[in-house]
C-alpha cells in the first residue's frame, strides 16, 4: 500500500502543526510520499509565506531594500526549525534567495521558495529524501504543464527512493526556469505525485474535515459529505465550493486513484472520499449545494425563433466574438436566455448587444441583472422521483421566486436561478428540506 500525503499551508504554519503532521505520517507506514505547501496563517490576521514572498519580490523590483522582509520570512522558518529542535540552517538558502530576488530572476521562482524551503525542513524532520520539484515536474515553454514528461521523469525518480518529500506548487521549464501552478497548486502536485507512483490513495490534509453539504457561512454547521464522485465535485467546485484546487482531480481521476480530504487538526475524522464511482448511497438524495451570485440574464425574443435554423449559433457567436463565456441557455419557443457573469458582461454589453442585432435580428433584447445561480448536485437524483418537486416546495415555502431552472440529461444537477438577495435563504431552505 502506497499513499501520497499532501499537507496544506495551515497544517504547516508552525512547529506545533509540523508535529501533528509528523504524528499523522508516522501513524501509517504507507504514507511514503509527502507534498508540503508553504507555511500558511498561524492566526486569522497572519500573512501566508507565499504572500510575503510575492510582496518581497515586488519590493525588490522597485529597487528598494529587501533586507527586512527577507529577515521576516527567514524568521518564520527559523521559528519552525527551532520549535522542532532541528540541527538545520537555511542561511545559505536565504543568501541565494536574496540575490535572486534582487536579480529579479522570476516571480514564480520567488513564490516557489515557500514550498521549497518548507520541503527541506520537512525532509530533515522526517528523515525522508528531499526531491526538488524543479527537477521532476515540468512545464512547456508556453507555461502549460507537461504531463507526459513529468510522469516519465518523476516516476523513474520516485521508484529509486523509499520515502520522499516533494514540495508542492512548482516545477520548471526545460531551461530550468521555475514555474508555479496557480494559487493553491500544491494540491495539483500531490495529484501528479500520486499518479507517478501509482498510489493506492491520495490523502489531502487540510484544516476542515472534508467537503460540506453547503457553505458553512450560509448554513449553520452543515453535514460533511462522506463520499463524492469526481463528477459531482466538478459541479460543486465550479459553483464555488473550494477545498481542493480544481485541476487536482485530473491526474488521479484517470488512474482511478481516490482522494481523501482529511483534517490535520482532527485526524480521527474520516473526511471526504472523492471517487470515480460508487455504490454508496448519499444519505440525503442530494450530495451538495453550491452557488454564486452576480449573473445577468440576456433575454432575447424573436417571433418564430423556433423555426429559424441557426438562431442559437448566431446569438452565441456574438458572445464568442467578444470573448464572453456563457453559463446556461434556457429557451422557449420564441425566447432564448443567456446567463453570463455580470462583471465580465458589463464591460462589453453594448458591443455584445449590437452584435446580436447584427447577426440574429431579434425583436427585442432585455437584460436582467443581479441574479444568483444555485446548483443542487447529487448522483442520487437519477433514481429518485420528486427531487425537483422538493426543491420547488422548499423555495415556495420560503417565498422565493425562481427565475430559471436547468437540469441536464445526466440528472446529476439541477440549476436554479434566483435573485441575488434570495440566494442565502434559497440555499438554507433547500438544505433544510433534504438534510435531516
Ligand atoms: N503556497 C501556495 C499558495 O499559497 C500554493 C499552495 O499552498 O498550494 O497559493
Boltz pocket constraint, residues with backbone or C-beta under 6 A from the ligand:
constraints:
  - pocket:
      binder: B
      contacts: [[A, 8], [A, 9], [A, 37], [A, 38], [A, 48], [A, 50], [A, 51], [A, 111], [A, 114], [A, 168], [A, 169], [A, 182], [A, 183], [A, 184], [A, 185], [A, 186], [A, 187]]
      max_distance: 6.0
